[in-house]
Amino acid sequence: MELKKVLLIGGSGFVGGWIANRLSERGIRVNIPTRRRDNTKQLILLPTVYMVDADVHDPQVLVSLMTGVDAVINLVGILHDGDSRKPYGKRFAAAHVELPKKILAAMMQTGVRRLVHMSALRASEDAPSAYLRSKAAGEAAVLGAASELDVTVFRPSVIFGPGDAFLNTFASLLRVFPVMPLGGADARFQPVYIGDVADAFCASLTDRATFGQTYELCGPTVYTLRELVEYTGELIGRRRPVIGLPDSLAYLQAGFLSLLPNPPMSPDNLRSMQLDNLTDGSHNYPGWQPQSLEAVAPGYLSALRPNLRLDKYRCRAGR
């Protein structure tokens, strides 16, 4: 399969930026639809990346975006929805369920066969959180089209790397608070490096062996949330006592945080953490050898340590 042009839906976010960079390095044209062009200046600088003003939730717009496209990558995902109806609210439904169905319909209408879709680790229809239930519904729609289209689904764990909203969020909080009260402190994760995720997405595009398959993308090590926060504090020079909260206080804290403009936590996030965010290794991507957190995180988090910044300035000044 020759790949010349990719439609990257949800490409203006953290994961999308890395995938766009990887594809651009290979000389592949990448079209990224967005309604916030001003927020994508870094991507515009990539030589084969083009930002397109478009509303991807409009079925006719999707059809027009797929003209001449060889493959589609769907990364659209949101973490919060204030609508508490079951099985999931309107925002989760629109982003995680209805949009994938619209993408599939547009592909069938235009003859584009290749779709790589991002789901979420532990997504299932009976999951405790609306986020995971909605992700499962979207994933089911994509896999249900496997007899007509060439689809691949990836289920990553929490993703870390330069510019992430995961470890960097903890770093920001640790710089402010002398003590870190933490809901879900014992929840377990296998954080995965963004560079490895981007490589898997890009490599799968032309790999026929991945058609119709679902892969879980996880790092090599299991950590509790408490351990991740403590490690972040160590790297940035802000060691803080981490106090695990009982469920009642954890949900109270999450409810308050969910009211913030960019919530670091919500009650639904806590419900997601009732399930360990782990893999048994049976659905790894072929040849999967992910980098460890310890190999990557110091490179971007240690730069936030005040004394290290001063040392760099002193070295530059010859002191």
Protein Blocks (a to p, Z undefined) as FASTA:
>chain_A
ZZfbdcdehklmmklmmmmmmmmmnopacddddfblmlmmmmmmpmkbccddddfkbmkl
mmmmmgopabdcdfbdcfbdfblcdfbdfklmmmmmmmmmmmmmmmmmnopabdcdddde
hiafkbfbfklmmmmmmmmmmmmmmmmmccddddddddedehiaklmmmmmmmmmpmbdc
dehklpccddddfklmmmmmmmmmmmmklgoiacddddfbdcdfklmmmmmmmmnopacd
dddddfklmmmmmmmmmmpmblcbdfklmmmmmpccbdehlaccehiacddfklmmmmmm
mmmpmklmmmmmmmmnoZZ
